[in-house]
Amino acid sequence: MPLTSGENEERGKSPGEDRFGNGSSKQEAQGSSGSPRPRAGEEGVQEGWRKCQPPDSVKGLLVALFGGGVPAGFVAPFTRIAYEASQIPSLEILLFRCLLHLALGFYIRFRGASLFGPREAWRSIFVHAVINVVSIACAYSSFMVIPAGNASTVRKGTSTLCSAFMALVIDSYRLSAYDWIGLLGSVVGLGLIVVPDLVSLRSGSRLPDIFGYILAMLGGLALAVALVIFRTLSHPSKLLTAAFTFGAVGSLLCAPLMSLLQSPVVPLDPLTWCCVTGITTLALVSFFCANYAVTKTHPALVCAFLHSEVVVTMMIQYFVLHEPVTPFGLSGAGVIVGSIVVITGQSIACRRQEAGGER
């Protein structure tokens, strides 16, 4: 029986076209992934939210500034206070910190992950842990020999110089001119803090002070190498496994060395225990934030932003420890803050230029 033209049109329609009129209307109603497309207003809100979010490099720098540098600024004064209160040695404080890192093993096993990460990353993880233990042991020992602010300054300055040197030699990351200006400003600020104190050393105390500055420099060198090594790790749980491995290696090294090289002390006064608890907790936060930051931006820039530790330490040194802060120290701290502002502003400006070019 022949069909009319209207019946032919009805027969040619698919079930989906009965609801939407035609296939193109259904495609317009849904995106390529099958989910409804956002409306024009929603697209504008999402685009504005993406513009407000800082780039990964700026996130890394901010984490290094507030999460890595500021908490670490309390570690040096607390170490000095604990030593003056009960003569607790530096390796014993490091041992307490390593024991806190070991506690992370319960969380790692709860997640079903390996304590030391994948087998192919074991070598890098253990080398990173050993270098970190050396860095912190040198730093804690220097805090007890020379003023806390000077020790933090020398350590952070050495780490920045070494990281910048490695950027030229072994790293493929290119620093911009503004980055180099910021790094140079940080080093100049550190020099303003340290050089006058070195020049004014008394002959009787010069040798112990020089030894303390050497320990701080070794700590900074080891810190720079450790951050570069951590940047090469790629497995998802690297932050947790690196922290746990640091605790395991540090405990195995500090326990015998503490008995051989130093005299262990059982702290009895609450002040020492409060300081040790603060050191271990704040140092763990700084450890996580500094290592996270190098996954987002270059270690040299991370070290520059960790200089906020110097400013915090100097403030505590003056208001709590009642140790004098010279005008050179204040000038150096101001130059360091200005350098941090330069690097951050340049990173944000570059991101806006890239976003403008993508339009």
Steps between C-alpha positions, in 0.01 A plus 500: 500500500664827400576749774432867487783752532404581863508131595842462338634782713360343820647157407848657443522649846708318765381464862745765613374737236142456621605667829739767381376558148830391333839350585686833493277639773595211730869558428459865588323413825794284612874553479747266337528303828125455531460754781287811452690800380529789745294805431654824385496645854653184646779507240580857602515403868729204425724714282522763772580236762783364281640850464497554876689179571878551521723290272678195636832684523346772719327235712836335556662828599220588742519155659876542538452846652224432755524124545872442463670818622275640772471177708873433457570845642395375844728194490833677556388706803322200654816293456705768671250529787492122554879484504532784749227353724627143531813466281317258271732417205412562138498133395252417774262767372543358150423152635170622649413651164582177316274304736209726402575431133491127571142534620400577141562133421163408654320736264696374198414138580137599561489631144650173377813664357862389535693663784794587275317548172551298181817292479646702212490816717664350809848623417391861456277486809780372725759744362251783555444384859873477583573846357205647689622348827845652443345838417283516811768362732741772385228765532397401853863488612566846356196641684672415828835658410417829330194731520189332364429774244853487358491119475168507312631777276817318401317172443232652279749717311722201423202294384389781267845541344542126453152463347565786259834346403335164434243682286786610275681167494266202527143626491297564186277760667580850376481789744382835369683828549260598779565167673873567494444853632293359785763236580776760491300723734453211743873432503578870552255509791664196654840661460380814680396286794803273528809688379503773770471233770788303351717811486427590863583156644728504802828312467422283804168369360590509132582129462171364650299755305676411175425134569133588551488691172663206319234267640228737380654512152518120482137486607402738220697307239336174604156663496544618141610153384210334684242728335644429154487124565140520620407686181602190299257269684178428315294240691172628650581438869846658491426756773398236753766246405775763509389613846485143634836406347654810657370384837629146454847602381527778758410268786758242392772766469421725796454233767861368491665832409322677784654256751848524345534871423270667753364447850129408492276688740163404644306830504303557818380860475177574306668779301736258327220259415288784361789616284576149374132441418484830313820422310385156385152616396602820321796332333271228364267762352796684347636171360175424318452854368857548375499167317156569354614841379789360294251289306337823381795732437879509497696415819695826479178701521373276779820563697458874445150488646618287791694812602183602683643271767779754554255786560290297747812377683636852535173623648495219757870554565432862591166478686538160673871423529584871551799471268583827321413550135727744319390757243679289239276210601186707457622629164579148383158376606337785304701414188398134532131591524535729198661217300214269586251761378692538170498127428131460590391802295696381198345151521146641518567744212634222277193291572268785401693551176468130418128508577457805277687331216277194514187704426 
